[in-house]
Amino acid sequence: MNKVVSGADEAIRDIEDGMTLMLGGFGLCGLPEKCIGALVKKGVKQLTCISNNAGVDNFGIGLMLQNRQVKKMISSYVGENAEFERQLLSGELDVELIPQGTLATRCMAAGYGMPAIFTPAGIGTEVAEGKEVRNFNGKDYLMEMAFDADFAIVKAWKGDTLGNLIYKSTARNFNPVMAMAGKITIAEVEELVEPGTLDPDHIHTPGIYVHRIFKGEGYEKRIEHKTVRQKGSENTI
């Protein structure tokens, strides 16, 4: 089944106000920046966004925050974003901070079809307020619900037209677990190839999880810098 769409605008065509989105990436690495740009252009609002971090000013989810499109942010790290801080302190933005491992495991639970997981992370802290605690073998565990996201939007290095994905280096962060977890998963890739091109042993996300895929152009790659030594120069200590 060919899952290719023409681009980001078509991929996010049915994302509507009030939906819950998972957005892959970690810091500046592995962000689905083309889909985020399309969401900013479309102007959908009242979104709940699940992401490891809340982006930075003028890039990634930070653009959606500037555009007042996010009503709730579910994250584990929210530094480096002045607009996020302003909206949080002013009460404009609802924020749920959760441990990073819990965030990942709640994504995995959604992908596995599990309704909830039990974790010791957060016991005795504000994270546990209003949540069920159970004791197993003399140790307390917090019950955390699996995420329920309308869409998962991820970024991969290579993908084929059937939706099989390979992530490059540290871009293999939250993207694989989120790709499993959305009701509809959208993947943007740097290289799009025909089926059979990718080595099956190298595929990180099987195509069964992916519903739409497209090739993005002109990725910023803000943390990647190519440094070369001038011809004839010698290394010095």
N, C-alpha and C positions, 0 to 999 in steps of 0.2 A: 504493500500500500504506500503510494507516494504521499508524503506528508508535507511537502514543500509549499510554502506560501511566498508571495512576492516580496514581502518585507515586513518591517516592524508594524506599520500602520494596519496591514491586513491581519497580522498575528494577534493584535490586541483589539480587534474590531468589536468584540462583544463584551469587553470589560466595561462594566457600568458603575455608576455611583453606588457607594456603600458596600462594595465587594471586599473580600479578603484576599490579599496577594502575598505569596512567598517570593522573595527576591534574593537570588543567590549572590555569592560574593563574600569577600572578607577584606575589610578596609577598602583599598583601591584595586584589589586583585579579583578578577573573575566576575566583574559586575555586568549585568545585562543592560549596558548603557544605551543601546539602540532602542530597546523596548521602553526603557525609562523615558527616553526622549520623546517617543511616540505618545506615551501616557501624558507627559507634560503638554504636548501639542493638542491632544484630544481634550484635556481639561477635566477629566473625570475627578470627582471629589468624594469626600467622606470615606476614604479608603482606610482599611486596616492593613498595615504593612508588617510582615514578619521578615526580619532580616537580622543577621548577626550584629550589624551596626547601622547607624542612622545616616550614613553618608558623610560627606564633608560639604562645606559651603561651595556652591556653584558647580557641583558635580554629583552624579548619581542621585540617590534619594534626596540629597540636599536640594536639588532642583524642584522636586515635588513638594518639599516642605516650604520652599520659598513661594510656591504657587498656591499654597494653602489647600493642597489636595489630600493631605493625610489627617485623619481624625484620631487614629490610634497607632502607636508604634510599639511593636513587640520585639525587643532586642536584648543583647547581653552587653553591648558596649555602645555608648552614645556620646563619646567625647569628640572634640575637633569639629564641632558644628555649632557656630554661634547662633544661627537661626533656630536650630533645634532647642538650644538652651533657652532662648528668649520665649519660644512658644510654650515650653514646659513650665517655666517660672510664672508666666502670665496666665496659665490655666487653659490656653487654647488647645493644647495637645494632650491627649491621654497617653500615658506611657506605662508599659509593663516591662520591668527589668527582670530578667531571669538568668540563672547561671548558664554559661555557654554550653556545658555538657547537657543540661536539661533541654536547651533549645534544640540541639542536634538530635537528642533522643526522642523528643516530641515529634520532630519531623519524621524520624525513622518509624515511630509507632504508627503514624498516619499512613506511611507507605506500606507497612506490614499488615494494615487492617486491624490494629490493636486499639481499643478505645482509650487506654490509659497506661501509664507506667508508674513504678514506684522508685523513688530515689531519696537518698539521705541528704542530698544537696538542698540547702535552704531551711532545714529543720532548726527551729529556735530563732529564726530571723523574720524580717518583714515579708520575705518571700512566701512564708508559710501561712500568712494571715488569711483566714476564710477557707482554707483547704483541708481536706481530710488527711489525717495522719494514722497510719497503722503500724503496729509493732510486729516485726518478724524476728524470731530468735533473740528477743531481748533488745532489739535496735529499732528505733523509730524511722519510718520512711514516709515521705510526702507523696501523695497521689497527684500526679500531673496529667492532665488530659492531652490526648493527641490533638494536633492542630487540625482544623477544618478549613482548608483554603480553597477558594473558588479556582484560583490559578496559581501555578508555580512557574516562575519565569527565570530561566537559567542561561548561563553563557558557557560555551564549550569552545575548545580549540578546533576540533574536527568533528564532522558529523556526516552521515550519509542520508539519502533521501528517505530511508525507512525510519530515521530518528535515532539510530545508534550514535552514541556520543563518546568522545575522548577529551578529557580535560588535560591541560598542560600545567605541569608542576603544581605550584601552590593554588592555582585556580581550581584545583580539585579540593575545595574546602566545603562549603555548604551546598554547592551545586548538586552533587550526586544525591544527597539525602532529600533535598527539596524536589528534585526531578521526580522522585518516587511518590511524592506526597500530595500533589495538587489534583483536583478533579480534572483539570485540563493543564497540561504542561507545554509551555512554549520554550523552544531552544533557539538561541541565536548563536551562530558559529562563525569562525574566521575562515574556515575552509569547508566547502560542501562537496561531497564526492558521491559517486555511484555505489550502489550496494555491491559488496564483495571486495571493495578497495581496502577497507579497514581490517586489520588483523583481529580476528575474534578474541584472541587472548589479551588484547590491549583495550578493549571496549570497557568503559566504566559504567555507562548507563545504557542498558538494552533499549532498543527502540520501542518495545511494548509500553514503556512509560511515557513516551513523547507523542504528542498529538499534532504539533505544528513545529516546523523548523524553517529557518531562512539564513541566508548568508549576509552578515553585516559587513559594512565597509568603513574604513578609516577609524579604527579603534585608537583611543588616545594612549593607552598603556602608560599611565603616569608614573609607574614605579619601575618601568623597564628602561634602562639606559645602555646604549651600546658604546663601549669605550675601547678604542684601539690604540696600539703603540705606533708611533710614527716610524716609517721605514728608516732603518739605519740607526735608530736610537737604541740604547742599552738599558736594561733594567738596573735600577739603583735601589739601595736599601736605605 
